[in-house]
Amino acid sequence: MKLTAFSRFRAALLGMAAFTGTVAAHATVVERVVAIVGEQAILLSDLRDRAKPFLLRVDQQSPDGAQRAAATSQLYGQLLQRLIEEELEQKAANRANLTVTPREIDDALQRVATQNNVSVDAVLEEATKSGLTEQSYRLELKRQLLEAKLMNLRIQGRIRVSEDDVRTTYERLVSDERKQLGFRAAWIHVAAPRSLDPDALKARRQQADAIVADARRGVDFGELARKYSEDAATRTRNGVIGDLKPGQLPPAVDAVALSLDVGAVSEPIRVGDDFVVLKLLRRDETQLPTFEASHDELGQRVYMEKMAKARQHWIDGLKRQTHVEVRL
């Protein structure tokens, strides 16, 4: 389902809520250090405060008991890694003399409002609904702006997106979708027991290759099945197996079926004591846009994926250069 710009904005705020919160430790909390980054300590109260908004969702979505405890523990682990990365980025920003001014935060807030066709007050109201205060939302904007400056300085100019990158991403989406789509296929079995001598096996493979060549040249696949297939169950039905779901054919054949376009004929596939030639007759209709229609969006997606990998590589390098100790 396509999200409106404002829906995407609200979803982003909800995601942000997982990593932001007010800074006001409860007096009864016993303070302790949960991580050290260089000479900077990260306190348990820091971690709990950042977790507050997301813990509300954990309580709503996870049953009380072991499942909620596991979800909370996972959340704390993820948040602590985020806090460590933020401290590493702040140290890198200090070394590079990078700062974010209040005016830049105001401008960023205005851009969010403009992009979503709402007022600044509406943005802040939406942030409040997501569990954030104005102060914590502005602090998150500041972190994002600082990270953007660092990425621009250290990484951004090195990222290149090629046409092959975009095409590969689209093909991956097609492959993933096909794992959910039904299809109709036909096959031809050429018996080739492994007990045959090498010359006989070679002859059977050549026969299977010849069937493929004929089918791709336009010879009717059903006619070839009736003439050559040694699968008695489908031979008289022009080789038609029937309507199928992914996973219903032998694994090797199923994998090939996922890769075929409608009307395409496979190379011979070794299955047990047979060579199998498969033809895809039909596939359920795709819900994906064409490659051309989605080209620009795919390019942006590839760029963001490469940026994320490059950022993680850079963060890992900072961790190797800095004393990082986790005590959670």
C-alpha positions as CSV (number, residue, x, y, z in Angstrom):
1,M,0.0,0.0,0.0
2,K,1.4,3.4,-1.0
3,L,2.0,5.8,1.9
4,T,1.2,9.5,1.6
5,A,4.0,11.9,2.3
6,F,2.5,12.7,5.7
7,S,2.0,9.0,6.5
8,R,5.7,8.4,5.7
9,F,6.6,11.3,7.9
10,R,4.5,9.9,10.8
11,A,6.1,6.4,10.3
12,A,9.6,8.1,10.4
13,L,8.7,9.8,13.6
14,L,7.5,6.5,15.1
15,G,10.8,4.9,14.1
16,M,12.7,7.8,15.6
17,A,10.8,7.3,18.8
18,A,12.8,4.1,19.3
19,F,15.9,6.0,19.6
20,T,14.9,9.3,21.4
21,G,13.4,10.3,24.7
22,T,13.5,12.9,27.4
23,V,16.5,13.1,29.7
24,A,15.1,12.8,33.2
25,A,16.3,9.8,35.2
26,H,14.0,8.6,38.0
27,A,15.4,9.2,41.4
28,T,15.0,5.5,42.4
29,V,17.2,4.3,39.5
30,V,20.6,3.0,40.7
31,E,23.1,4.6,38.3
32,R,25.8,2.6,36.6
33,V,28.0,2.8,33.6
34,V,26.7,0.6,30.7
35,A,29.5,1.5,28.2
36,I,32.7,3.5,27.8
37,V,33.7,5.2,24.6
38,G,37.2,6.6,24.8
39,E,37.0,8.5,28.1
40,Q,33.2,9.1,27.9
41,A,30.8,7.0,30.0
42,I,27.3,6.1,28.8
43,L,25.0,5.7,31.8
44,L,22.2,3.4,32.4
45,S,19.9,6.4,32.9
46,D,20.9,7.7,29.4
47,L,19.9,4.3,27.9
48,R,16.6,4.1,29.8
49,D,15.6,7.6,28.9
50,R,16.3,7.0,25.2
51,A,14.2,3.8,25.5
52,K,11.2,5.3,27.1
53,P,9.1,6.0,24.0
54,F,9.8,2.7,22.4
55,L,9.2,0.8,25.6
56,L,5.6,1.9,25.5
57,R,5.2,0.1,22.1
58,V,7.0,-3.0,23.5
59,D,4.5,-3.1,26.4
60,Q,1.6,-2.7,23.9
61,Q,2.9,-5.3,21.4
62,S,4.5,-8.0,23.6
63,P,2.7,-10.2,26.1
64,D,3.8,-9.8,29.7
65,G,6.5,-12.2,30.8
66,A,9.4,-13.8,28.9
67,Q,8.5,-12.5,25.5
68,R,8.4,-8.9,26.7
69,A,11.6,-9.3,28.7
70,A,13.3,-10.6,25.6
71,A,12.0,-7.7,23.5
72,T,13.1,-5.2,26.1
73,S,16.6,-6.8,26.3
74,Q,16.9,-6.7,22.5
75,L,15.8,-3.0,22.5
76,Y,18.4,-2.1,25.1
77,G,21.1,-3.8,23.1
78,Q,20.2,-2.0,19.9
79,L,19.9,1.3,21.6
80,L,23.2,1.0,23.4
81,Q,25.0,0.3,20.1
82,R,23.3,3.4,18.7
83,L,24.5,5.5,21.7
84,I,28.0,4.2,21.2
85,E,27.9,5.1,17.5
86,E,26.6,8.6,18.3
87,E,29.5,9.2,20.7
88,L,32.0,8.0,18.1
89,E,30.4,10.3,15.5
90,Q,30.5,13.2,18.0
91,K,34.2,12.7,18.6
92,A,34.8,12.5,14.9
93,A,32.8,15.8,14.4
94,N,34.9,17.5,17.1
95,R,38.1,16.5,15.4
96,A,36.8,17.9,12.1
97,N,35.4,21.0,13.8
98,L,31.9,20.2,12.6
99,T,28.9,21.7,14.5
100,V,25.2,22.1,14.1
101,T,23.8,25.5,14.9
102,P,20.3,26.3,16.3
103,R,19.5,28.0,13.0
104,E,20.3,24.8,11.1
105,I,17.9,22.9,13.4
106,D,15.2,25.4,12.8
107,D,15.7,25.2,9.0
108,A,15.6,21.4,9.2
109,L,12.4,21.6,11.1
110,Q,10.9,24.0,8.5
111,R,12.0,21.6,5.7
112,V,10.2,18.7,7.4
113,A,7.1,20.8,7.6
114,T,7.3,22.0,4.0
115,Q,8.0,18.5,2.6
116,N,4.9,17.3,4.3
117,N,2.7,20.3,3.5
118,V,2.0,21.1,7.2
119,S,3.0,23.7,9.7
120,V,5.9,23.5,12.1
121,D,3.4,23.3,14.9
122,A,1.8,20.3,13.2
123,V,5.2,18.6,13.0
124,L,5.9,19.2,16.7
125,E,2.3,18.0,17.5
126,E,2.9,14.8,15.5
127,A,6.3,14.3,17.3
128,T,4.5,14.6,20.6
129,K,2.0,11.9,19.6
130,S,4.9,9.7,18.8
131,G,6.2,10.0,22.4
132,L,8.8,12.8,21.8
133,T,9.1,16.2,23.4
134,E,10.0,19.3,21.3
135,Q,13.4,19.2,22.9
136,S,14.1,15.6,22.2
137,Y,12.8,16.0,18.6
138,R,15.1,18.9,18.0
139,L,18.0,16.9,19.6
140,E,17.3,14.1,17.1
141,L,17.3,16.5,14.2
142,K,20.7,17.8,15.5
143,R,22.1,14.3,15.5
144,Q,20.8,13.6,12.0
145,L,22.3,16.9,10.7
146,L,25.6,16.2,12.3
147,E,25.7,12.7,10.9
148,A,24.8,14.1,7.4
149,K,27.7,16.5,7.6
150,L,30.1,13.7,8.6
151,M,28.8,11.4,5.8
152,N,29.2,14.2,3.3
153,L,32.8,14.8,4.5
154,R,33.9,11.2,4.8
155,I,31.8,9.0,2.6
156,Q,29.3,10.6,0.2
157,G,31.7,11.5,-2.7
158,R,32.9,7.9,-2.9
159,I,29.5,6.4,-3.5
160,R,28.7,5.4,-7.1
161,V,25.5,3.8,-8.4
162,S,25.9,2.0,-11.8
163,E,23.2,0.8,-14.1
164,D,24.1,-2.8,-13.3
165,D,23.5,-2.0,-9.6
166,V,20.0,-0.7,-10.4
167,R,19.2,-3.7,-12.6
168,T,20.5,-6.2,-10.1
169,T,18.3,-4.6,-7.4
170,Y,15.3,-4.9,-9.6
171,E,16.0,-8.5,-10.4
172,R,16.3,-9.3,-6.7
173,L,12.9,-7.7,-6.1
174,V,11.4,-9.8,-9.0
175,S,12.9,-12.9,-7.6
176,D,11.6,-12.2,-4.1
177,E,8.1,-11.6,-5.4
178,R,8.1,-14.8,-7.5
179,K,8.6,-16.8,-4.4
180,Q,5.0,-15.8,-3.5
181,L,3.4,-16.2,-7.0
182,G,1.7,-19.3,-8.3
183,F,2.6,-20.6,-11.8
184,R,1.8,-23.2,-14.4
185,A,4.6,-25.3,-15.9
186,A,5.3,-28.3,-18.2
187,W,8.2,-30.7,-18.3
188,I,9.9,-33.4,-20.2
189,H,11.8,-36.2,-18.5
190,V,14.7,-37.9,-20.2
191,A,15.7,-41.0,-18.2
192,A,19.5,-41.1,-17.5
193,P,20.2,-43.6,-14.7
194,R,23.6,-43.0,-13.1
195,S,24.3,-46.7,-13.6
196,L,24.7,-46.1,-17.3
197,D,28.1,-46.1,-18.8
198,P,29.6,-42.7,-19.7
199,D,28.8,-42.9,-23.4
200,A,25.2,-43.8,-22.7
201,L,24.9,-40.9,-20.2
202,K,26.4,-38.5,-22.8
203,A,23.9,-39.6,-25.4
204,R,21.0,-39.0,-23.0
205,R,22.3,-35.5,-22.2
206,Q,22.6,-34.8,-25.9
207,Q,19.0,-35.9,-26.4
208,A,17.9,-33.5,-23.6
209,D,20.0,-30.7,-25.2
210,A,18.3,-31.4,-28.5
211,I,14.9,-31.2,-27.0
212,V,15.8,-27.8,-25.5
213,A,17.0,-26.6,-28.8
214,D,13.9,-27.7,-30.6
215,A,11.6,-26.1,-28.0
216,R,13.5,-22.8,-28.1
217,R,13.3,-22.9,-31.9
218,G,9.5,-23.0,-31.8
219,V,8.7,-26.7,-31.9
220,D,5.5,-27.3,-29.9
221,F,6.5,-28.3,-26.3
222,G,3.5,-30.6,-26.0
223,E,4.4,-32.5,-29.1
224,L,8.0,-32.9,-27.8
225,A,6.6,-34.1,-24.5
226,R,4.4,-36.7,-26.1
227,K,7.3,-37.9,-28.2
228,Y,10.2,-37.9,-25.8
229,S,9.1,-37.6,-22.1
230,E,9.4,-40.7,-19.9
231,D,7.2,-39.3,-17.2
232,A,4.1,-41.3,-17.7
233,A,2.0,-39.1,-15.4
234,T,2.4,-36.0,-17.7
235,R,3.4,-37.3,-21.1
236,T,-0.2,-37.6,-22.3
237,R,-1.0,-34.1,-21.0
238,N,1.6,-32.4,-23.2
239,G,4.0,-32.4,-20.2
240,V,1.8,-30.1,-18.2
241,I,2.4,-30.6,-14.5
242,G,-0.5,-28.2,-13.4
243,D,-1.0,-25.1,-11.3
244,L,1.7,-24.9,-8.7
245,K,3.0,-22.8,-5.8
246,P,6.8,-22.2,-5.2
247,G,8.2,-25.1,-3.2
248,Q,6.0,-27.8,-4.7
249,L,8.5,-29.1,-7.3
250,P,11.9,-30.8,-6.5
251,P,14.3,-28.1,-5.2
252,A,16.5,-28.0,-8.3
253,V,13.5,-27.6,-10.6
254,D,11.8,-25.1,-8.3
255,A,14.8,-22.9,-8.3
256,V,14.9,-22.9,-12.1
257,A,11.2,-22.2,-12.3
258,L,11.6,-19.1,-10.2
259,S,14.3,-17.8,-12.7
260,L,12.3,-18.4,-15.9
261,D,10.1,-15.8,-17.6
262,V,6.8,-17.0,-19.0
263,G,7.3,-19.0,-22.2
264,A,11.0,-19.7,-21.5
265,V,12.5,-23.2,-21.6
266,S,15.2,-24.3,-19.2
267,E,18.5,-26.1,-19.8
268,P,18.4,-29.8,-18.8
269,I,18.2,-30.1,-15.0
270,R,19.6,-33.2,-13.2
271,V,16.9,-34.6,-10.9
272,G,17.6,-38.1,-9.5
273,D,18.1,-40.4,-12.5
274,D,16.5,-38.0,-15.0
275,F,17.3,-34.9,-17.0
276,V,14.3,-32.6,-16.8
277,V,13.5,-29.8,-19.3
278,L,11.1,-27.3,-17.9
279,K,8.9,-24.7,-19.6
280,L,7.0,-22.0,-17.8
281,L,3.5,-21.6,-19.2
282,R,2.1,-19.0,-16.9
283,R,2.7,-17.0,-13.7
284,D,0.4,-15.0,-11.5
285,E,0.4,-11.3,-12.3
286,T,3.2,-9.2,-10.8
287,Q,2.4,-6.3,-8.6
288,L,5.8,-4.7,-9.3
289,P,6.1,-1.6,-11.6
290,T,8.3,-2.0,-14.7
291,F,12.0,-1.5,-14.4
292,E,11.8,1.7,-16.4
293,A,9.0,3.1,-14.2
294,S,10.9,2.3,-11.0
295,H,14.4,3.2,-12.2
296,D,14.9,6.5,-10.3
297,E,13.4,5.1,-7.0
298,L,15.6,2.0,-7.4
299,G,18.7,4.2,-7.9
300,Q,17.9,6.0,-4.7
301,R,17.4,2.8,-2.9
302,V,20.8,1.4,-4.1
303,Y,22.4,4.7,-3.1
304,M,21.0,4.5,0.4
305,E,22.0,0.9,0.8
306,K,25.6,1.7,-0.3
307,M,25.7,4.7,2.1
308,A,24.5,2.5,5.0
309,K,27.2,-0.1,4.3
310,A,29.9,2.6,3.9
311,R,28.7,4.3,7.1
312,Q,28.9,1.0,9.0
313,H,32.4,0.3,7.6
314,W,33.5,3.8,8.7
315,I,31.9,3.3,12.2
316,D,33.7,-0.1,12.6
317,G,36.9,1.7,11.8
318,L,36.2,4.3,14.5
319,K,35.6,1.5,16.9
320,R,38.9,-0.1,16.2
321,Q,40.6,3.2,16.8
322,T,38.8,4.0,20.0
323,H,38.5,2.1,23.3
324,V,34.9,0.8,23.4
325,E,33.8,-1.2,26.4
326,V,30.3,-2.5,26.8
327,R,29.1,-3.3,30.3
328,L,25.4,-3.9,29.8
